[in-house]
């Protein structure tokens, strides 16, 4: 299988798609000016990706409306109350003396924080062994939503565990395994490849044999791609999509991309290098950069960079009357910086991911999920995307295994202690 060589230089950025810069032009409510200038202004977004919906969660009575929220009945579950280290807004300042127009939240804005708190509480109740229902919210019971923290979702957890199964793995192998898994984003597809071909190693991986495995799966009418992403084809008409994606990955390996990413100095640098490859639009390149940053390949701060996907843009159009002079990405960082203040103002207890606060990637995902959630709770308010239905319903896959996070985050010791002290303590109420 010849590698795909169609490539554009990493330094070349695309122009925003038509209408991108004016997506909030319909909203005219002004907001007070504020001495706050976030760093970095990535612009534009893909139009082909839907929000990741690979997390399990539950079926309730009282949706998280703007004006009120039912708190979970008191029980012995201890929330992971650890002081979160959220960067102050002052630490984000890059330009002094420039006055900007801050985003102006709409009436739906509080739902972001209520949703985050309740969705994370559901996760902790399930982790503690509580019985279904884990929430009184009918929408959260009925439909499938991702976790408040992306790294806690089922597919992310599989990738993270897989990435640390072996102690001595070279950069090309880490990259090959991660990208081969994420291009299809489906655990069953990865398991089929490994079952037929054995452990994946960069030095001797047979792309043609992998092609045959995937072709056979398709011949049996087995879906090889997750429904969470729409993966565009990168080849000519008539060529199976999976073959073009294997060719893309083969090209990356031939270009020694893994070695270059291992030497990268920032998350945005990883993103730019991935973006240089054909078919990886802005949102996909960003998602893959986050995935690779879970592994040993890179170790960059998630707080430093974010790209707003179409679901997040739709969520922003509902949760803000105006973005002021901020870009979508700056607004996500503005929200990330304010999280402690917002949770406190609404009287919500939120200890983060065992002390780790929401990162911009998490807020980006939350906006996408709130975009879906409000289709049920506020159907009369239609966002920029114009969508009105939630497609995926929740089906429980059983108990949640204790999570495992990248060791560089230093969370796994806290998780183990929490699980030991909370096992069996949660009740359905």
C-alpha positions as MATLAB code, in Angstrom:
seq = 'XXXXXXXXXXXXXXXXXXXXXXXXXXXXXXXXXXXXXXXXXXXXXXXXXXXXXXXXXXXXXXXXXXXXXXXXXXXXXXXXXXXXXXXXXXXXXXXXXXXXXXXXXXXXXXXXXXXXXXXXXXXXXXXXXXXXXXXXXXXXXXXXXXXXXXXXXXXXXXXXXXXXXXXXXXXXXXXXXXXXXXXXXXXXXXXXXXXXXXXXXXXXXXXXXXXXXXXXXXXXXXXXXXXXXXXXXXXXXXXXXXXXXXXXXXXXXXXXXXXXXXXXXXXXXXXXXXXXXXXXXXXXXXXXXXXXXXXXXXXXXXXXXXXXXXXXXXXXXXXXXXXXXXXXXXXXXXXXXXXXXXXXXXXXXXXXXXXXXXXXXXXXXXXXXXXXXXXXXXXXXXXXXXXXXXXXXXXXXXXXXXXXXXXXXXXXXXXXXXXXXXXXXXXXX';
ca = [
       0.000    0.000    0.000;
       1.701    3.234   -1.108;
       1.816    5.926    1.534;
      -0.211    9.064    1.005;
       2.115   11.976    0.352;
      -0.356   14.786   -0.151;
       0.811   17.157    2.533;
       0.901   20.860    3.276;
       3.622   22.586    5.319;
       2.937   22.800    9.043;
       3.468   26.541    8.910;
       0.554   27.084    6.528;
      -2.720   27.824    8.311;
      -6.060   27.638    6.583;
      -8.385   30.581    6.303;
     -11.547   30.354    8.382;
     -14.471   28.770    6.618;
     -17.168   31.026    5.298;
     -19.251   32.453    8.111;
     -16.932   31.258   10.874;
     -15.897   34.693   12.056;
     -19.502   35.882   12.143;
     -21.154   32.926   13.843;
     -22.120   35.159   16.739;
     -22.998   38.147   14.582;
     -26.677   37.500   15.269;
     -26.235   38.324   18.932;
     -25.977   42.009   19.733;
     -26.138   42.283   23.508;
     -23.105   44.310   24.597;
     -21.063   43.534   27.676;
     -18.879   45.494   30.000;
     -15.261   45.937   29.004;
     -12.693   44.090   31.051;
      -8.929   44.283   31.435;
      -8.393   40.704   30.315;
      -6.566   39.547   27.228;
      -6.309   35.761   26.894;
      -3.303   34.230   25.186;
      -3.402   32.753   21.713;
      -6.179   33.283   19.185;
      -6.587   30.163   17.087;
      -9.445   30.752   14.677;
     -11.880   28.699   12.660;
     -13.108   25.151   13.153;
     -13.935   21.966   11.369;
     -17.469   21.315   10.280;
     -17.273   17.549   10.070;
     -16.879   16.367   13.631;
     -19.579   15.659   16.154;
     -18.922   15.624   19.884;
     -17.368   12.517   21.376;
     -20.159   10.437   22.917;
     -18.239    7.412   24.137;
     -18.896    7.742   27.878;
     -21.361    5.737   29.893;
     -23.897    7.538   32.024;
     -27.371    7.221   33.224;
     -31.650    7.529   33.242;
     -34.381   11.167   36.055;
     -36.883   13.679   36.970;
     -35.421   17.159   37.411;
     -33.314   18.531   34.562;
     -30.651   21.109   35.296;
     -32.607   24.223   34.508;
     -31.153   27.676   34.755;
     -32.996   28.712   37.881;
     -32.802   25.617   40.032;
     -31.227   22.205   40.410;
     -32.089   19.305   42.662;
     -29.107   18.257   44.714;
     -28.357   14.585   45.230;
     -29.680   13.168   48.484;
     -27.136   13.176   51.268;
     -25.243    9.929   51.652;
     -21.844    8.744   52.777;
     -20.111    9.260   49.445;
     -17.110   11.489   49.937;
     -16.544   13.818   47.016;
     -12.960   14.194   45.920;
     -12.481   17.524   47.640;
      -8.922   18.498   46.862;
      -7.853   22.081   46.330;
      -7.876   22.684   42.590;
      -4.953   24.585   41.144;
      -6.702   26.805   38.621;
      -4.457   29.412   36.969;
      -5.522   32.929   37.883;
      -6.744   35.243   35.164;
      -3.800   37.499   35.902;
      -1.439   34.678   34.932;
      -3.050   34.579   31.495;
      -2.328   38.204   30.645;
      -0.076   38.562   27.640;
      -0.776   42.145   26.624;
      -0.915   45.018   29.097;
      -3.179   48.010   28.701;
      -5.407   46.633   25.922;
      -9.095   46.855   26.766;
     -11.278   44.084   25.425;
     -15.003   43.394   25.422;
     -15.661   40.356   27.606;
     -18.149   37.636   26.651;
     -21.747   38.256   27.720;
     -23.365   35.084   29.148;
     -26.955   34.246   28.267;
     -29.604   32.804   30.573;
     -28.414   29.293   29.650;
     -24.832   29.900   30.767;
     -25.312   28.485   34.322;
     -26.324   25.157   32.801;
     -22.703   24.561   31.775;
     -21.603   24.506   35.404;
     -24.651   22.661   36.714;
     -24.238   20.046   34.000;
     -20.511   19.660   34.773;
     -21.162   19.224   38.505;
     -24.031   16.741   38.109;
     -22.393   14.751   35.318;
     -19.221   14.402   37.399;
     -21.264   13.448   40.465;
     -22.896   10.686   38.423;
     -19.437    9.439   37.512;
     -18.343    9.389   41.160;
     -21.552    7.678   42.301;
     -21.066    4.940   39.741;
     -17.401    4.638   40.686;
     -18.415    4.207   44.316;
     -20.706    1.313   43.411;
     -24.004    3.127   43.752;
     -27.158    1.676   42.260;
     -28.958    3.095   39.264;
     -30.525    5.666   39.076;
     -27.476    7.806   39.787;
     -29.307   11.079   39.164;
     -32.768   12.598   39.402;
     -32.268   14.390   36.075;
     -34.502   12.817   33.373;
     -32.308   13.977   30.488;
     -29.118   12.630   32.019;
     -30.915    9.350   32.672;
     -32.296    9.015   29.182;
     -29.444   10.142   26.931;
     -25.764    9.467   26.587;
     -23.313   12.235   27.482;
     -19.569   12.256   27.902;
     -17.973   12.705   31.309;
     -17.097   16.161   32.551;
     -13.441   15.194   32.107;
     -12.463   13.823   28.694;
      -9.732   11.585   30.122;
     -12.344    9.712   32.196;
     -14.361    8.581   29.177;
     -14.314    4.921   28.219;
     -12.309    5.201   24.979;
      -9.824    7.663   26.486;
      -9.350    5.313   29.422;
      -8.634    2.413   27.082;
      -6.023    4.445   25.211;
      -4.339    5.625   28.406;
      -4.124    2.121   29.882;
      -2.839    0.717   26.609;
      -0.180    3.413   26.423;
       1.353    2.460   29.767;
       1.115   -1.344   29.624;
       4.810   -1.627   28.741;
       7.620    0.313   30.378;
      10.085    0.421   27.484;
       8.401    1.495   24.263;
      10.017    3.674   21.603;
       8.383    6.873   20.350;
       7.442    5.447   16.918;
       5.630    2.513   18.529;
       3.776    4.735   21.007;
       2.667    6.946   18.131;
       1.714    4.040   15.843;
      -0.391    2.335   18.499;
      -2.118    5.549   19.557;
      -2.945    6.760   16.068;
      -3.957    3.323   14.753;
      -6.373    3.120   17.669;
      -7.706    6.685   17.371;
      -8.124    6.766   13.591;
     -10.923    4.229   14.087;
     -11.656    5.229   17.692;
     -13.284    1.882   18.362;
     -12.021   -0.594   20.957;
     -13.384   -3.624   19.083;
     -11.523   -2.648   15.908;
      -8.236   -2.331   17.792;
      -8.769   -5.656   19.503;
      -9.439   -7.350   16.160;
      -6.177   -5.988   14.755;
      -4.162   -7.157   17.748;
      -5.888  -10.560   17.819;
      -4.981  -11.216   14.178;
      -1.573   -9.536   13.928;
      -0.214   -9.665   17.468;
       1.319   -6.750   19.406;
       1.809   -3.625   17.334;
       5.432   -2.482   16.956;
       6.725    0.200   14.618;
       9.691   -1.860   13.433;
       7.725   -4.688   11.858;
       4.111   -3.575   11.519;
       2.508   -4.930    8.341;
       0.138   -2.287    6.954;
      -1.034   -4.598    4.159;
      -1.942   -7.336    6.637;
      -3.826   -4.756    8.716;
      -5.677   -3.717    5.562;
      -6.765   -7.322    5.049;
      -8.016   -7.601    8.626;
     -10.121   -4.461    8.253;
     -11.366   -5.470    4.810;
     -12.540   -8.790    6.226;
     -14.372   -7.027    9.043;
     -16.147   -4.783    6.558;
     -16.988   -7.811    4.448;
     -18.829   -9.250    7.438;
     -20.714   -5.937    7.738;
     -18.893   -5.086   10.948;
     -18.538   -1.377   11.607;
     -14.866   -0.512   12.080;
     -15.299    3.183   12.915;
     -16.781    4.730   16.031;
     -19.913    6.814   15.648;
     -18.337    9.582   17.728;
     -16.324   11.057   14.859;
     -17.014   11.456   11.180;
     -13.673   10.475    9.698;
     -13.367   11.904    6.171;
     -11.815    9.818    3.428;
      -8.420   10.969    2.146;
      -8.245    8.983   -1.086;
      -9.862    8.808   -4.505;
     -13.401    7.603   -5.021;
     -13.750    3.854   -4.842;
     -10.820    3.304   -2.479;
     -11.961    1.983    0.925;
     -11.744    4.676    3.552;
      -9.816    2.496    5.981;
      -7.135    1.907    3.331;
      -6.598    5.617    2.855;
      -6.293    6.094    6.612;
      -3.709    3.330    6.856;
      -1.852    5.042    4.027;
      -2.007    8.323    5.920;
      -0.554    6.669    9.021;
       2.139    4.973    6.951;
       3.072    8.360    5.525;
       3.364    9.829    9.013;
       5.683    7.021   10.060;
       7.839    7.422    6.940;
       8.103   11.163    7.632;
       9.426   10.405   11.157;
       6.575   12.408   12.633;
       6.734   10.497   15.949;
      10.327   11.575   16.510;
       9.501   15.185   15.681;
       6.511   15.212   18.013;
       8.630   13.747   20.813;
      10.873   16.811   20.462;
       7.981   19.303   20.321;
       7.919   22.145   22.817;
       4.181   22.797   23.110;
       0.744   21.314   22.520;
       0.173   23.827   19.732;
       3.330   22.567   18.007;
       1.974   19.002   18.080;
      -1.297   20.291   16.680;
       0.373   22.236   13.857;
       2.400   19.237   12.750;
      -0.660   16.989   12.720;
      -2.657   19.660   10.907;
      -0.137   19.595    8.058;
      -1.449   16.195    6.962;
      -4.223   15.779    4.471;
      -7.707   15.169    5.924;
      -6.796   16.201    9.477;
      -8.810   19.357    9.932;
      -8.447   21.698   12.878;
     -10.669   19.828   15.293;
      -9.376   16.331   14.506;
      -5.762   17.512   14.681;
      -6.469   19.009   18.095;
      -8.213   15.894   19.385;
      -5.311   13.706   18.257;
      -2.831   16.112   19.885;
      -4.682   15.696   23.184;
      -4.704   11.905   22.773;
      -0.978   11.758   22.065;
      -0.353   14.004   25.058;
      -1.912   11.332   27.292;
       0.949    9.024   26.318;
       4.682    9.095   26.978;
       5.281   10.693   23.585;
       4.680   14.280   24.736;
       4.186   16.067   28.042;
       2.615   19.459   27.446;
       0.150   21.494   29.488;
      -3.447   21.068   28.328;
      -4.170   24.545   29.636;
      -1.980   26.096   26.958;
      -4.068   25.432   23.859;
      -7.590   24.634   22.672;
      -9.537   24.439   19.419;
     -13.315   24.841   19.448;
     -15.170   22.157   17.499;
     -18.583   22.595   15.889;
     -20.402   21.200   18.934;
     -18.657   23.674   21.222;
     -19.456   26.517   18.826;
     -23.105   25.541   18.994;
     -22.916   25.452   22.785;
     -21.305   28.883   22.859;
     -24.071   30.286   20.644;
     -26.609   29.155   23.255;
     -24.686   30.072   26.389;
     -23.557   33.551   25.330;
     -25.490   36.477   23.951;
     -22.219   37.815   22.612;
     -18.572   36.799   22.709;
     -17.567   40.440   22.788;
     -14.120   40.779   21.244;
     -13.115   37.233   22.179;
     -12.686   34.328   19.796;
     -14.401   31.033   20.570;
     -11.116   29.641   21.878;
     -10.496   32.674   24.076;
     -13.991   32.334   25.498;
     -13.309   28.695   26.397;
     -10.140   29.761   28.213;
     -12.045   32.596   29.901;
     -14.536   30.024   31.195;
     -11.732   27.692   32.288;
     -10.122   30.468   34.305;
     -13.428   31.338   36.015;
     -14.524   27.820   36.963;
     -13.989   28.085   40.720;
     -15.863   31.379   40.792;
     -18.753   29.981   38.739;
     -19.165   26.807   40.805;
     -19.014   28.812   44.026;
     -21.511   31.407   42.808;
     -24.039   28.655   42.038;
     -23.404   26.823   45.311;
     -22.071   23.739   43.523;
     -19.545   21.395   45.082;
     -16.949   20.457   42.488;
     -13.623   18.992   43.527;
     -12.393   18.377   40.015;
     -10.783   15.156   38.848;
      -9.278   14.263   42.197;
      -7.976   17.807   42.465;
      -7.306   18.411   38.767;
      -9.482   21.284   37.525;
     -11.287   21.374   34.226;
      -8.882   22.026   31.370;
      -9.807   23.908   28.167;
     -10.335   20.578   26.359;
     -12.850   19.614   29.061;
     -14.722   22.911   28.826;
     -14.745   22.536   25.042;
     -16.369   19.127   25.451;
     -18.821   20.399   28.082;
     -20.067   23.077   25.699;
     -20.709   20.391   23.107;
     -22.611   18.281   25.635;
     -24.638   21.273   26.874;
     -25.508   21.993   23.254;
     -27.113   18.524   23.167;
     -28.563   18.635   26.692;
     -30.450   21.879   26.064;
     -32.135   20.392   22.993;
     -34.212   18.496   25.554;
     -34.454   21.057   28.362;
     -34.836   24.205   26.227;
     -36.024   23.033   22.805;
     -37.183   26.506   21.818;
     -33.613   27.806   21.948;
     -31.880   26.589   18.808;
     -28.126   27.073   18.507;
     -25.982   28.021   15.544;
     -25.982   24.438   14.243;
     -29.776   24.277   14.148;
     -29.936   20.779   15.657;
     -32.996   19.799   17.691;
     -32.598   16.092   18.573;
     -30.316   14.063   20.823;
     -29.534   10.872   18.942;
     -27.784    8.557   21.368;
     -29.620    7.048   24.318;
     -27.919    5.770   27.420;
     -27.390    2.065   27.985;
     -25.440    1.033   31.042;
     -22.417   -1.182   30.449;
     -22.255   -2.192   34.103;
     -19.902   -1.165   36.867;
     -17.090    1.296   36.222;
     -13.560    0.057   36.788;
     -11.298    2.358   38.831;
      -9.800    4.827   36.374;
      -6.169    5.116   35.405;
      -4.756    8.460   34.343;
      -1.401    9.419   32.825;
       1.124    8.911   35.638;
       2.614   12.334   34.872;
      -0.616   13.857   36.244;
       0.082   12.266   39.656;
      -3.578   11.377   40.252;
      -3.564    7.590   40.488;
      -2.560    7.463   44.159;
      -5.461    9.758   45.069;
      -7.833    7.691   42.943;
      -6.800    4.481   44.693;
      -7.295    6.005   48.140;
     -10.671    7.448   47.174;
     -11.928    4.178   45.705;
     -10.813    2.268   48.801;
     -12.642    4.643   51.127;
     -15.815    4.989   49.030;
     -16.425    1.492   47.714;
     -20.082    0.612   48.263;
     -20.823    3.900   50.058;
     -23.099    5.446   47.421;
     -26.816    4.758   47.233;
     -29.420    5.461   44.592;
     -31.674    7.457   46.909;
];
